[in-house]
Amino acid sequence: MELGTLVERVRAKIRTFPDFPRKGVLFRDLMPVFRDPVLVSEILLYFERVVEAWGIEAVAGIESRGFLLGVPLAVHFRVPFIPVRKLGKLPGETLSRTYSLEYGEATVEIQRDAVRSGMRVLVHDDLLATGGTAEASGRLIEEAGGRLAGFLFIVGLRDLGGADRLRRAFPDVPIFALVEF
């Protein structure tokens, strides 16, 4: 499977909705991608090749769409899946991280015992925008004693600066987005 062809097929499925969920936002809808099982399978196969060299020991998927490919990636590599959830959604002892959004704050958390000391963790989400959630997730992995193996996204929105933010926060950690807008 050629990368250029895969990128174009994914790009063709993504719909754009101006002024959603509020005025001034250009929303990229990935749901048509997930409705195409052949395309999802090809994305997973490509992601497996990208991530193979990163030596991952766990996959942290960011709620909720990071779960959709995060779980099959973890299954493929036979490593644990670590859900990164919104505050108050996980039982037991958790670690949490609050971060700024352009319209307020949000908090994500993981279960304290989900990460072993030194564990190499891949952080995955469907879309990288400003990078706030991904950075907070990376900080949680580090706080729990893990090491970041990389960040993996289906889509990266260049104009919102998320990749730059992650590079500043984690300069030696690979960042990969299949499609960029």
N, C-alpha and C positions, 0 to 999 in steps of 0.2 A: 504494500500500500504506500503510495507516494504522499509525502506530507502536504505538498501544495494542493493536491486534489482533495485530501481530507479536510484541510483548512477551508477550502472553497465550499465544500459540501456542508460543513458545519455553519459557515457564515451565511449560506443561502437559507438555512432553516431558522435562523435567529430573526425574530420580529422586533421592530423598533416602535415604541409608543411614546410620542412626545407628550410632555406635561403629565406624566404618570409617575408616581402617585400624587405629585403636586406640580404646579407650574414651574417650568424651568428645568425639570428633570427629563432626560432622554432615557427611557427605560428599555433595556435589552432583555427580551423575553426568550429564555432558553427552553421553555416547555416543549416547543415543537421538536427540538433536538431529542429530548427524552422520549418522545412518542415514536421515534424511529429506532427500533431495536437493532437493526443492522448497523446504523450509524453509531449508536452507543457502543456496540460491540467493537467496532473499528477504533473508536476513541480509546476504549479500555486497552485494546491491544497496543496502540501507539503509546499510551501512558505507561504501560508495563515496560516497554523498551526504554523510555526516557528514564524511568525511576530505577531500573535494574542496577545501574552503576552507582546509585546513591547509598546502597547498603542499608535499606530501611529495616527497622525492627518493630515498627508499629505505624499505623495510619491514624491520624487525628482528623476527623471529618467535622467541618463546621456546620452547625444547624442552619437550615435543614437540608438544603440541596447538596451540601458536602457529604451527606450520608449516602446519596444515590450512587456515586461512583467510589466513594471511600470504602464502603463495605466490600464490594467485589475486588477492589485492589488489595485490601487486607487478606481476603480469602486467597487470591492468586499467589501472594507472597507468603501465605501461611503465617501471618503476623497478627497481633491483636488490633482490633479497631477501638479507637478512643473517641467517644462522642464529645464534642465541644458544644455545650448547650447554653441557652439563655439562663439567667439567674433563676434559681428555684425549681429547676426541672430535674435535677439529679438527686437521688437519695444518698444518705451517708455523708461522710466528711468530704468536703470539696475545697478546691482552691479556686478563687475567683479573681477576675481582673476587670476593672472598669476603664472604659476608654471614651474619648470624646467623639461625638458625631457633629455634623454641621448644625443639627437641630437639637442637640442635647447630649445625653450620655447613655451608654448601654454597658451591660456587664455580661461576661461569659464565664463559664466555669467548667472544670473537669473534676472527676472523682480523684481524691488525693492518692489513692493506691493504683491508679491506672498506668502510671509511668514508673518504670524501674530506673534506678540510678544509672546514668550513662546511656540509656536506651536512645537509639537513633530514630527519630519520629518525623514522618512526612506529614505536613499540614496540607489538607486539600479542601477546596471549596469550588463551587461552580464558577464564580465570578470575582475578580479582583477589581475593586473600584478605588476607594481612598486608602485602603489597606489597614484601616483601624481594627477591624475584627481579626484579620490575619495576624497583625502585629500582637494584639492582645493574646491570641491563641499561642503564638510562638513564645511569648513571655511566660505563659502558664506552663508550657512544656519545660522551659528552662527552670522555672521555680520549682517544679516537681522533681527536678534532677535529671531530666532528659536533655538530649542534644538534638538540635534541629538538623534533619537530613536534607530538607528542601521544602519548597512551597510549590504546589501544583494546582493550576486552574484551567478550566475550559476557555474562559474569556478573560482578557485583561483590557481595562479601559485606560489607555495611555494618558488621556487628558486629565484624569482625576488623580494621577500621581501615586497610585498604590505601590507600584513596583519600585519607584524611587524611595518611597517611605520604608519599604521592607529592606532595600539595599542599605539604607542608612542605619537601620536598626540591627540588621544581621548581615554585615558586609561579606561574610564568607559562605553564605548559604545560597544554593542555587534557587532560582525562581523561574518557573516555566508556565507560560500561558499558550495554549494551542492557537487561539485566535485573538488578534488584537484589533481594537477599534480606536 
